[in-house]
Each structure stands twice: as C-alpha cells, then as structure tokens.
Amino acid sequence: MTAHRLAMSGGGLWGAFRFAAVVFMVLRTGPEGDPLFRVNLTWVGAAALLYSVLFVASAIDPATTRPHLPLLRIGALLHAVADAAVVLSGSHLLLAERVDPAGAPEARLATVIAVGILAVDLLILAALLVYRDRTEEGSG
C-alpha cells in the first residue's frame, strides 16, 4: 500500500471513529438529558461521515484526490472550528457536569475525548494544508 493510500485510508477511518465518538457522547445523556446537548453534538458530528467517504474515495482512486482536496480542507477546517467551540463552550459536558466538572470522572473522560478529537482534527487540517498532489508538481 502506498503512503498516499495509507494516509487517505487513515483519514477515512478517523472520520468514522470521530462520528462514533460523537454518537457515544450523545447516547450517554440518556432520555432525561439536555436536548440542546444532543442537537449540538449531532450537528457537529454529522459531516464526519461524508468527510470519511471523501478520504476513502481518494484512497481507492488517487486520481480523485485533486478534486476532493478543497472539500477535505474545508471539512477539516469546519471540524476544527466546531471542535474548538464544543471544548470552549463546555457543551461536551452534561448539564450537571457543567455545574461541577471536577466532581464526575465521566466529565473528565468527556473532556479528554473532546480535546483529543480537537487535537487530531488540527493535525489532519495541518497535513491537508501542506499536502501537494504529485500530479500538481509534474504539471508545473
């Protein structure tokens, strides 16, 4: 497997994992949970599946990387901005956890997950911003 395919497949797997993490965060609220919490996290995670498919398509057919690259960059930027908003607003925490975030181990775990997702999304954004398609270099 080439480095390109490995990197694009990794991006696709990350998108699927990211979506699963968001679904986990939403499901942990239970039926009595804060409805705004569910809507916020579902909205933030929804585009991760499309993002994942674009990565996988680029891995399967490297010729599609060039047209997908702007969408991947925009997706990575939107993920990073949304992640930062979730972490800074504390919306990854349940209502009771926002009152006393140090009191519950689940709150610490949710914070670690949210910050970890932000860190990986920032790394992917940086990698996509410096990525240059080999066909671009050969045509210039």
Secondary structure as UniProt FT lines:
FT   HELIX           3..27
FT   TURN            28..29
FT   TURN            31..32
FT   HELIX           35..45
FT   TURN            46..47
FT   HELIX           48..60
FT   HELIX           62..64
FT   HELIX           65..89
FT   TURN            90..92
FT   HELIX           95..99
FT   TURN            101..103
FT   HELIX           105..130
FT   HELIX           134..139
//
